[in-house]
Amino acid sequence: MLTTEIVVIGGGPAGMNSALAAASQGAEVTLLDRNWELGGQLVKQTHKFFGSENQFAGERGIDIAEILSERVHDNSRITVRKNSSVLGIYHDGVLTFEQDDKYKKLTSRQTVVATGAAEKFLSFTNNDLPGVYGAGAVQTLMNQQGVLPGKNVLIIGAGNIGLIVAYQLLQAGVSVEAIIEALPEIGGYEVHRDKIKRMGVPILTSHSIKKAYGEERVEGAIIGEIDSSWSFIDGTKKDFKADVICLAVGLSPLIDLLHPLGLEISYVPNLGGLAPKRDEYLETTISGYFVAGDCAGVEEASSAMMEGNIAGLSAANSIGYKKSFQEKFRNNRDELRKLREGETAKEVRAGLGEVRL
């Protein structure tokens, strides 16, 4: 049986910051991640971040991942266990995980869950044809493995992810035929939208995909305009030739590990789906279990880093590591509030009101 004071599940931006914050207070931390390298989604993000200096404004996601990973590995209070898939969390405080094909058990005094989010899919005819990808898969192929997913891409979804992936594809020499968005307006930032428009890519709002077609793989797609009840409007069919359909239709919080504990959860569309209720310290309705990042509600990586700081500090504080806690907590809370200001974060603020204790 392995033991630690605080266990952090997930090595993305929220998890790494949580581990670093708890360790900075003096706590002994174990960080578990199922991948071979830390960073989460940062390792495939080549665009520059917004925010403040504390959220690495102006740095690319891939560089932020490297910076945080080095800090984690250099910290003597943090034990990193990569290639570790958590199997379950139990009421008696035992956590089980598999590492290098070995079954292991670990106990901790506090647990921070920072497991991120999973991509949503979309139902349409022939959505199982080879050539239908999630946006994350396209980024993995292109930005991590140096492989172009195809020559002509149709993107479904005009949120930040869809717009950013479109721009990255264009930079790599891939033709982006169009970006299709079901809502009347795009969901991404104007700065991303404007870059796409300047490069001549059409963005069709109030449209959705009806079907993909092709013999052995994607050869094109039929899209159409939709009304306010999400029904296709007759006579609006359009045919796009493409060998890749990239789905960028949102993310859902990954909180499967928390369900057996019986904590309170709400369905909040503005946060991506099922999200755990928590207090201002990010502690859930089950004492000793904290959440941070996209598993607490889908936002930007900058917010995930600030939430990671808060969860790590709070977990350490709850077991007696109280060094300047209130000051550090307030600073991170205030920065997080600034990140959530403005019109673009209005829906996130509304969603957070539904899960805050």
Stockholm file with secondary structure:
# STOCKHOLM 1.0

chainA/1-357         MLTTEIVVIGGGPAGMNSALAAASQGAEVTLLDRNWELGGQLVKQTHKFFGSENQFAGERGIDIAEILSERVHDNSRITVRKNSSVLGIYHDGVLTFEQDDKYKKLTSRQTVVATGAAEKFLSFTNNDLPGVYGAGAVQTLMNQQGVLPGKNVLIIGAGNIGLIVAYQLLQAGVSVEAIIEALPEIGGYEVHRDKIKRMGVPILTSHSIKKAYGEERVEGAIIGEIDSSWSFIDGTKKDFKADVICLAVGLSPLIDLLHPLGLEISYVPNLGGLAPKRDEYLETTISGYFVAGDCAGVEEASSAMMEGNIAGLSAANSIGYKKSFQEKFRNNRDELRKLREGETAKEVRAGLGEVRL
#=GR chainA/1-357 SS CEEEEEEEECCSHHHHHHHHHHHHTTCCEEEECSSSSSCGGGGGCCSBCCSCGGGTTTCBHHHHHHHHHHHHHHCTTEEEECSEEEEEECTTSEEEEEETTEEEEEEEEEEEECCCEEECCCCCBTTTSTTEEEHHHHHIIIIISCCCCCSEEEEECCSHHHHHHHHHHHHTTCEEEEEECSSSSCCSCHHHHHHHHHTTCCEESSEEEEEEECSSSCCEEEEEEBCTTSCBCTTCCEEEECSEEEECCCEEECCGGGGGGTCCEEEEGGGTEEEECBCTTCBBSSTTEEECGGGGSCCCHHHHHHHHHHHHHHHHHTTTCCTTHHHHHHHHHHHHHHHTCSGGGHHHHHHHHHHBC
#=GC SS_cons         CEEEEEEEECCSHHHHHHHHHHHHTTCCEEEECSSSSSCGGGGGCCSBCCSCGGGTTTCBHHHHHHHHHHHHHHCTTEEEECSEEEEEECTTSEEEEEETTEEEEEEEEEEEECCCEEECCCCCBTTTSTTEEEHHHHHIIIIISCCCCCSEEEEECCSHHHHHHHHHHHHTTCEEEEEECSSSSCCSCHHHHHHHHHTTCCEESSEEEEEEECSSSCCEEEEEEBCTTSCBCTTCCEEEECSEEEECCCEEECCGGGGGGTCCEEEEGGGTEEEECBCTTCBBSSTTEEECGGGGSCCCHHHHHHHHHHHHHHHHHTTTCCTTHHHHHHHHHHHHHHHTCSGGGHHHHHHHHHHBC
//
